[in-house]
Amino acid sequence: MPEITVQTEQSRYLDTLLNLYLGLPETPYQASPSDIRLACGLYQRRITLETVEAALLLASVRRLSRDPSLPPLPPIRSLNYFLPVISEISANPLSEVYIHYLRYKLESYGARNRDSK
């Protein structure tokens, strides 16, 4: 008999959030225990996935759009890096049009990096 997996709302939230985070450029390959605790805390605080995704996109595009003449930033080591932007987006939500633009910018960056390898 096949095993049935029941996914709770919280586990779907955590899976989605951590996949978004780990799929970004300059983030770790796997979530740390502190990343998982923070994701649980965001769920408990009822921070929507839409807000978290908007913050992840905005912060990533800001990093990638930095002046190339500046010294490079170290890789992102923790989901905590995004907390200030999550607060910013919670207070001032982005429009769907702008979120679409951020997704496009991030995808364009990814395509450029794949093409240059």
C-alpha positions as CSV (number, residue, x, y, z in Angstrom):
1,M,0.0,0.0,0.0
2,P,1.5,3.4,-1.0
3,E,2.4,5.8,1.9
4,I,0.1,8.8,2.1
5,T,1.8,12.1,3.1
6,V,-0.4,14.7,4.6
7,Q,1.1,18.2,4.4
8,T,-0.1,20.8,6.9
9,E,-0.6,24.4,6.1
10,Q,2.5,25.2,8.1
11,S,4.7,22.6,6.3
12,R,3.5,23.9,2.9
13,Y,4.4,27.4,4.0
14,L,7.8,26.4,5.3
15,D,8.6,24.3,2.1
16,T,7.5,27.2,-0.2
17,L,9.4,29.9,1.8
18,L,12.6,27.8,2.1
19,N,12.5,26.9,-1.6
20,L,12.1,30.5,-2.5
21,Y,15.0,31.5,-0.3
22,L,17.4,28.7,-1.4
23,G,16.5,29.3,-5.0
24,L,18.0,32.8,-4.9
25,P,21.5,33.7,-6.1
26,E,24.1,33.9,-3.4
27,T,22.1,31.9,-0.8
28,P,23.1,28.6,0.8
29,Y,22.4,25.2,-0.8
30,Q,20.4,24.1,2.3
31,A,18.5,25.8,5.1
32,S,20.2,25.9,8.5
33,P,18.3,25.1,11.7
34,S,18.1,28.9,12.4
35,D,16.6,29.5,9.0
36,I,13.9,26.9,9.7
37,R,13.2,28.4,13.1
38,L,12.9,31.9,11.5
39,A,10.6,30.5,8.8
40,C,8.4,29.0,11.6
41,G,8.4,32.3,13.4
42,L,7.3,34.1,10.2
43,Y,4.5,31.6,9.8
44,Q,3.4,32.1,13.5
45,R,3.5,35.9,13.0
46,R,1.2,35.3,10.0
47,I,3.6,37.0,7.5
48,T,2.2,36.0,4.2
49,L,4.2,34.1,1.6
50,E,3.5,37.0,-0.8
51,T,5.1,39.4,1.6
52,V,8.1,37.2,2.1
53,E,8.5,36.5,-1.6
54,A,8.3,40.2,-2.4
55,A,11.0,40.9,0.2
56,L,13.3,38.1,-1.1
57,L,13.0,39.4,-4.6
58,L,13.5,43.0,-3.7
59,A,16.6,42.4,-1.6
60,S,18.1,40.1,-4.2
61,V,17.6,42.5,-7.0
62,R,19.0,45.3,-4.9
63,R,22.1,43.2,-4.2
64,L,22.6,42.2,-7.8
65,S,22.0,45.7,-9.1
66,R,24.8,47.2,-6.9
67,D,27.5,49.3,-8.5
68,P,30.0,46.7,-9.9
69,S,32.9,49.0,-9.0
70,L,32.1,48.5,-5.3
71,P,33.7,45.6,-3.5
72,P,31.6,42.4,-3.7
73,L,29.3,41.5,-0.9
74,P,29.8,38.2,0.9
75,P,27.3,35.5,0.2
76,I,24.0,35.5,2.1
77,R,24.4,33.0,4.9
78,S,21.0,33.3,6.7
79,L,17.4,34.0,6.1
80,N,17.8,36.7,8.8
81,Y,19.5,38.8,6.1
82,F,16.0,39.5,4.6
83,L,14.2,40.5,7.9
84,P,14.6,44.2,7.4
85,V,13.2,44.0,3.9
86,I,10.3,41.8,5.1
87,S,9.5,44.5,7.7
88,E,9.8,47.2,4.9
89,I,7.4,45.2,2.6
90,S,5.0,44.5,5.5
91,A,4.7,48.2,6.1
92,N,4.6,49.2,2.4
93,P,3.4,46.3,0.2
94,L,4.6,46.3,-3.4
95,S,2.3,46.2,-6.3
96,E,1.8,43.0,-8.3
97,V,3.2,44.8,-11.3
98,Y,6.4,45.7,-9.5
99,I,6.7,42.1,-8.1
100,H,6.4,40.8,-11.7
101,Y,9.2,43.3,-12.7
102,L,11.4,42.0,-9.9
103,R,10.9,38.4,-10.9
104,Y,11.8,39.4,-14.5
105,K,15.0,41.1,-13.3
106,L,16.0,38.1,-11.2
107,E,15.3,35.7,-14.1
108,S,17.3,38.0,-16.4
109,Y,20.3,37.9,-14.0
110,G,20.1,34.1,-13.8
111,A,20.0,33.8,-17.6
112,R,23.0,36.1,-18.0
113,N,25.0,34.0,-15.5
114,R,24.1,30.7,-17.2
115,D,25.0,32.2,-20.6
116,S,28.4,33.5,-19.3
117,K,29.5,30.0,-18.0
